[in-house]
Amino acid sequence: MAPSAKSAAKSAAKKSSGSPLCVPLPELLPLAGVRLGAAAAGIRYQGRTDLVMVELAAGTTVAGVFTRNKCPGAPVDWNRAALKKGRKARAVVINAGNANVFTGKIGAAATRTTAEAAAELVGCKPREVMLASTGVIGEVMAVDKLVAALPALHGALAEDSWEAAARGILTTDTFPKGAVRKASIGGVEVTLQGFCKGSGMIAPDMATMLCFVFTDAKIPPEALQAALAKGVDTSFNCTTVDSDTSTSDTVLLFATGQAKHPRVPAEGGAMLRGFRAALSDLLADLAQQVARDGEGARHFIRIDVTGAASNGSARRVAKVVAESPLVKTAVAGEDANWGRIVAAVGRAGEPADRDTLSIAIGGVWMARNGTVVDGYDEAPVAQHMKGHEIHIEIDLGLGRGKATVWTCDLTHGYIDINADYRS
């Protein structure tokens, strides 16, 4: 999502104090095989960077996971088609301000023009250029401005411009989001590093955001894709802000192959066990940062569901609770209203029994086995609700299924930001 210049100014004023849930951007150091940068192309915003380019070493493999929205943006279509033709990438071009969605043949032509222009600068095939756009839906992309800005941007790419890139893709976000992890492959240390954006239109089905992760490891595309799909399932697919799944969701993972570790088999196997764990942890970190930066958010909420009939059932219950406007507004008002949680569990459409259901907030069990705990004291729970980190636990008492979902509260700030998004 991205507001117009006028709307951006309004949003900036409304959020001038910044998010109380802000996570400092970690130090993002140069990564072998990656050069990147940001520029102000004036695609929609004025006076800020809105175009990011990344150049990758020859031989870089790529994996991708995209939105399940049935009306995807033109860049999503481009990437899907490109990945079918090959799993190598030499460049990424990302713009903020215009999502290039619901723009018909003109939008498709814009992606092709962008990829061709970037490919000429890098010296690769257009299909080796991955694309991503975020912003307003239904408005024709100013591709002439985008393409005109690429040569100077490409000429200024550097190994240490990670923060500039992380900031250049933001829309209604209040802070840039990044993460770094280390892993070992065959006794050799490799680095995983990435950045993402997301603040509104965030819901499972890949969550609504853009995410770009890079590693200096040399990993076959099949193993890279499997690792990414598994990592996304337990991170971005467990994140929700407002239950709106976007048209532009994209997670791309690039392996530049510059690290000198033993050869990884096509299937990955045990050799990638540490890498997969590090990737999943990095993606979970980024996903939680997105939930923390939910539009207008003042509270970050973790929901743990246990005792469900299955893990899938637990996740669906947690998602319904996380997306309940009544639960989210209760948290916003710092009201320990566990009855709203019970109601959300009951309407999730999953196995549940009121007489085995238990609810806790902030580690204090308020209800057990279908009724309020004898002698329950709300004071410590009320104190917990005043903090920025809210923990809700739900034990269905039926089985061994469990899941965790991350979300945020629903405040007047969310309405303010989205009521005049295009004005």
Secondary structure, DSSP 8 states (H G I E B T S, - for coil): ----HHHHHHHHHHTTT--TT----------TTEEEEEE---SS-SSS--EEEEEE-TT-EEEEEE---SS--HHHHHHHHHHHH-SB-SEEEEEEEE---S-HHHHHHHHHHHHHHHHHHHTS-GGGEEEEEEEESSS---HHHHHHHHHHHHHT-BTT-HHHHHHHT-SS-SS-EEEEEEEEETTEEEEEEEEEE-SSS--TTT-S-EEEEEESS---HHHHHHHHHHHHHTTGGGB-SSS---S--EEEEEE---S------TT-GGGGHHHHHHHHHHHHHHHHHHHHT-TT---EEEEEEEEESSHHHHHHHHHHHHH-HHHHHHHHTT---HHHHHHHHHTSSS---TTT-EEEETTEEEEETTEE-TT---HHHHHHHTSSEEEEEEE-SSSSEEEEEEEE---HHHHHHHHTS--
